[in-house]
Amino acid sequence: MEYVYAALLLHSAGKEITEDSVKAVLEAAGVEVDEARVKALVAALEGVNIDEAIQKAAMPMAVAAAPAAAAAAPAEEVKEEAKEEEEEEEEKEEEAIEGLGALFG
């Protein structure tokens, strides 16, 4: 994870992402550097538009957050719905009692 952070830090600073620069950032952070991982990271990022990759990675999170926000109803609506359900139940009980009263005249 530190390796990716180093690359993102370099990108954010407008620096070129090279083996030496990634290694320098990791060493400055006190991370024991694995040369093979540095080479693999730099090779994997070659030709990648990092800004575009970040934008695409952030998009699903924003889309996933929208339904969650929409699902959370305001407290007033929840209270109103509960009140309506309670009134409906009371009406049904009253109708049932009236029906029983008609049986016994």
Secondary structure, 3 states (H helix, E strand, C coil): CHHHHHHHHHHHCCCCCCHHHHHHHHHHCCCCCCHHHHHHHHHHHCCCCHHHHHHHHHHHHHHHHHHHHHHCCCHHHHHHHHHHHHHHHHHHHHHHHHHHHHHHC
